[in-house]
């Protein structure tokens, strides 16, 4: 999900990642944001052991949460820095640091900051593929029931502050 400067990221991130995956004999397939259906994603996730998630930043992160909910661990690019929306940045708003994975813990997988640390994180990620528990994280933190409980907690807190 590279919304801005896709050509730059193709050259500086995607192509080098592909070369490293090829060097290690790892197969891959691209699913590009805005060019797939939910069915496409679900079918492809049945065929993989892990996902490399490339995204500048997320506000809610529904796409990667869908992936985690299937029990598929993620190696996520989390570059931090400022929110890069060209309509706002850098002249109107400088908001940061941002994350590509705002809801996450160690059960979900690993993160990398850039191509410089990608290969090391890939090696660690592959060595622990069977140990991650991303679905457990989702059910414990982001189920409808858990989110409703959190919403009620915030609602009650606001009521108490207004009283």
C-alpha positions as CSV (number, residue, x, y, z in Angstrom):
1,X,0.0,0.0,0.0
2,X,2.4,2.6,-1.3
3,X,0.2,5.6,-2.0
4,X,2.7,8.3,-2.6
5,X,6.0,8.2,-4.6
6,X,5.4,4.6,-5.8
7,X,8.2,4.9,-8.4
8,X,10.7,5.9,-5.8
9,X,9.7,3.1,-3.5
10,X,9.8,0.7,-6.4
11,X,13.4,1.5,-7.0
12,X,14.5,2.0,-3.4
13,X,12.5,-0.7,-1.6
14,X,10.5,-3.1,-3.7
15,X,13.1,-4.0,-6.3
16,X,15.9,-4.5,-3.7
17,X,13.5,-6.7,-1.6
18,X,12.7,-8.8,-4.7
19,X,16.4,-9.3,-5.4
20,X,17.0,-10.5,-1.8
21,X,14.0,-12.8,-1.9
22,X,15.2,-14.2,-5.3
23,X,18.7,-14.6,-3.8
24,X,17.3,-16.7,-1.0
25,X,15.0,-18.8,-3.3
26,X,11.8,-17.4,-1.7
27,X,8.8,-17.2,-3.9
28,X,6.4,-14.1,-3.7
29,X,3.4,-12.5,-5.3
30,X,2.3,-8.9,-5.2
31,X,-1.1,-7.8,-4.1
32,X,-1.3,-4.0,-4.6
33,X,-3.6,-1.8,-2.7
34,X,-6.7,-0.8,-4.8
35,X,-6.1,-3.6,-7.3
36,X,-7.4,-6.7,-5.6
37,X,-10.7,-8.0,-4.1
38,X,-11.2,-9.4,-0.6
39,X,-11.6,-12.8,-2.3
40,X,-8.2,-12.4,-4.0
41,X,-6.6,-11.6,-0.7
42,X,-8.3,-14.5,1.1
43,X,-7.3,-17.0,-1.7
44,X,-3.7,-15.9,-1.8
45,X,-3.4,-16.0,2.0
46,X,-4.2,-19.7,1.9
47,X,-1.0,-20.3,-0.1
48,X,1.5,-18.4,2.0
49,X,3.5,-18.8,5.3
50,X,4.0,-15.1,5.8
51,X,3.5,-11.6,4.3
52,X,5.8,-8.7,3.7
53,X,3.6,-5.6,4.2
54,X,4.8,-2.4,2.6
55,X,2.9,0.7,3.6
56,X,3.9,4.3,4.4
57,X,1.5,4.6,7.3
58,X,-1.9,3.4,8.5
59,X,-4.6,5.1,10.5
60,X,-6.6,2.0,11.3
61,X,-4.8,-0.8,9.4
62,X,-7.7,-2.9,8.3
63,X,-5.7,-4.6,5.5
64,X,-2.9,-5.9,7.7
65,X,-5.4,-6.8,10.4
66,X,-7.3,-9.0,8.0
67,X,-4.0,-10.7,7.2
68,X,-3.2,-11.2,10.9
69,X,-6.7,-12.5,11.6
70,X,-6.1,-15.4,9.2
71,X,-3.1,-16.5,11.4
72,X,-0.6,-15.2,8.8
73,X,2.4,-13.4,10.3
74,X,3.8,-10.3,8.8
75,X,7.2,-8.7,8.2
76,X,6.2,-5.1,8.1
77,X,8.0,-2.1,6.8
78,X,7.6,0.5,9.5
79,X,9.6,3.5,8.4
80,X,8.2,5.9,11.0
81,X,8.9,9.6,10.2
82,X,6.3,12.0,9.1
83,X,2.9,11.3,7.5
84,X,3.7,11.8,3.9
85,X,0.3,12.8,2.3
86,X,1.5,15.4,-0.3
87,X,-1.7,17.4,0.1
88,X,-0.6,18.2,3.7
89,X,3.1,17.5,4.0
90,X,5.4,19.3,4.5
91,X,3.7,22.7,4.1
92,X,0.4,22.3,6.0
93,X,1.0,19.5,8.5
94,X,4.0,17.7,10.0
95,X,2.6,14.8,11.9
96,X,4.8,12.0,13.2
97,X,6.1,9.6,14.0
98,X,3.6,7.4,12.0
99,X,3.3,3.7,11.9
100,X,2.3,1.2,9.2
101,X,1.1,-1.1,12.0
102,X,-0.6,0.9,14.8
103,X,-2.0,-2.2,16.4
104,X,0.7,-4.8,17.0
105,X,2.7,-6.9,19.3
106,X,5.5,-9.5,19.1
107,X,3.0,-12.2,18.2
108,X,2.2,-10.6,14.9
109,X,5.7,-10.8,13.3
110,X,8.6,-8.5,12.9
111,X,9.2,-5.0,11.5
112,X,12.0,-3.4,9.5
113,X,12.8,0.3,9.0
114,X,14.3,0.2,5.6
115,X,16.2,-1.9,3.1
116,X,19.3,-1.7,5.3
117,X,17.8,-3.9,8.0
118,X,15.4,-5.9,5.8
119,X,17.6,-8.9,5.2
120,X,18.5,-9.4,8.8
121,X,14.8,-9.1,9.8
122,X,13.8,-11.5,7.0
123,X,16.2,-14.1,8.3
124,X,14.8,-13.8,11.9
125,X,11.2,-13.8,10.6
126,X,11.7,-17.0,8.5
127,X,13.4,-18.7,11.5
128,X,10.4,-18.0,13.7
129,X,7.5,-18.5,11.2
130,X,5.8,-21.3,13.2
131,X,6.0,-19.4,16.5
132,X,4.0,-16.3,15.8
133,X,0.4,-16.1,16.9
134,X,-1.1,-13.2,15.0
135,X,-4.7,-14.4,15.3
136,X,-4.4,-14.6,19.1
137,X,-3.4,-10.9,19.1
138,X,-6.4,-10.0,16.9
139,X,-8.9,-11.9,19.0
140,X,-7.5,-10.6,22.3
141,X,-7.4,-7.0,21.2
142,X,-9.5,-6.2,18.2
143,X,-12.5,-8.4,18.2
144,X,-15.9,-6.7,18.0
145,X,-16.4,-7.5,21.7
146,X,-13.1,-6.1,22.8
147,X,-13.6,-2.9,20.7
148,X,-17.1,-2.5,22.1
149,X,-15.7,-2.8,25.6
150,X,-13.0,-0.1,24.8
151,X,-15.6,2.2,23.3
152,X,-17.8,1.9,26.4
153,X,-14.8,2.6,28.6
154,X,-14.1,5.8,26.7
155,X,-17.8,6.8,26.7
156,X,-18.1,6.3,30.5
157,X,-14.9,8.3,31.0
158,X,-16.2,11.2,29.0
159,X,-19.5,11.1,30.9
160,X,-17.6,11.2,34.2
161,X,-15.5,14.2,33.0
162,X,-18.7,16.0,32.0
163,X,-20.5,15.4,35.3
